[in-house]
Amino acid sequence: MIRVHQFAPAFGLPNASPFCMKLETWLRMAGLAFELVNDGNVLKAPKGKLPYIEDEGRVVADSHFIIEYLKTRYGDPLDADLGERDRALATAFQRLIEESLYWAVVHTRWVMDEGWQKTRVAFFGALPPPLRWLLPPLARRGLRAEMRGHGMGRHSEAEIFAIGCRDVDALADFLADKPFMLGEQPRSLDASAHAFLANLLWAPVDSPIQRHARARPELEAYCRRMKARFYP
Ligand SMILES: N[C@@H](CCC(=O)N[C@@H](CS)C(=O)NCC(=O)O)C(=O)O
């Protein structure tokens, strides 16, 4: 059985970590059996981040490499017949979602004071004292440093909002009236798009990026469609 190490569910979502929710969504889409281990222990994670999996004695970290491993090990029912153009589009949109939009949303959760109040409770509220008080400021400082390292954290707040809203528009315009990102069939890209968009639309963290996404009804309809099909 595939064991998925991830954070515990929060914000009323399968996971408040979009990378963890992406992997769970992909496993459901691929029809593989798995067991969730909601230990939230980044110290045991090979790359210091979640998710990672254990499968028959093998440990694999990072949602992208996990999915590549699982495709090789158990087959690729979602993307095997994708043409080169769609593969290129999937790669480009995945990077937009995970390397750009993600960091703009991290700003709304971990840097903006209003979002941080919600994030602190969702991620650390269940810890026993004194960890509940000691860990949050350390984690927040770590996230700020990561944001600067990535580059997003060097922009003004207005610039970060502009980047996030542009990413949202690109996703909504590309999805348009298609049922799934690449057409009639759900593909691996949809695991990523659904997890990150649901985290943006449905987490209780108000921001100009969230309001912008909520003004695009095709995104809400898309997330509801994915939820109904893969989280019945
Ligand atoms: N590229 C990684 C990113 C995973 C990631 O950023 N996970 C975050 C949660 S959304 C994490 O574990 N953060 C903990 C930390 O940075 O200490 C993947 O695709 O799995």
The ligand as a MOL file (V3000), in Angstrom:
LIG
                    3D

  0  0  0     0  0            999 V3000
M  V30 BEGIN CTAB
M  V30 COUNTS 20 19 0 0 0
M  V30 BEGIN ATOM
M  V30 1 N 8.0190 20.8790 -4.9760 0
M  V30 2 C 7.4090 20.3020 -3.7970 0
M  V30 3 C 6.8490 21.4290 -2.9460 0
M  V30 4 C 6.2380 20.9170 -1.6320 0
M  V30 5 C 5.9970 22.0630 -0.6610 0
M  V30 6 O 6.3440 23.2160 -0.9000 0
M  V30 7 N 5.4120 21.6950 0.4760 0
M  V30 8 C 5.1890 22.6630 1.5190 0
M  V30 9 C 3.7210 22.7040 1.9230 0
M  V30 10 S 2.7060 23.4020 0.6450 0
M  V30 11 C 5.9830 22.2710 2.7560 0
M  V30 12 O 6.1040 21.1050 3.0590 0
M  V30 13 N 6.5040 23.2530 3.4750 0
M  V30 14 C 7.1710 22.9870 4.7030 0
M  V30 15 C 8.3770 23.8430 4.8720 0
M  V30 16 O 8.7620 24.5620 3.9270 0
M  V30 17 O 8.9510 23.7860 5.9720 0
M  V30 18 C 6.3410 19.3080 -4.2220 0
M  V30 19 O 5.8830 19.3530 -5.3760 0
M  V30 20 O 5.9930 18.4120 -3.4350 0
M  V30 END ATOM
M  V30 BEGIN BOND
M  V30 1 1 1 2
M  V30 2 1 2 3
M  V30 3 1 2 18
M  V30 4 1 3 4
M  V30 5 1 4 5
M  V30 6 2 5 6
M  V30 7 1 5 7
M  V30 8 1 7 8
M  V30 9 1 8 9
M  V30 10 1 8 11
M  V30 11 1 9 10
M  V30 12 2 11 12
M  V30 13 1 11 13
M  V30 14 1 13 14
M  V30 15 1 14 15
M  V30 16 2 15 16
M  V30 17 1 15 17
M  V30 18 2 18 19
M  V30 19 1 18 20
M  V30 END BOND
M  V30 END CTAB
M  END
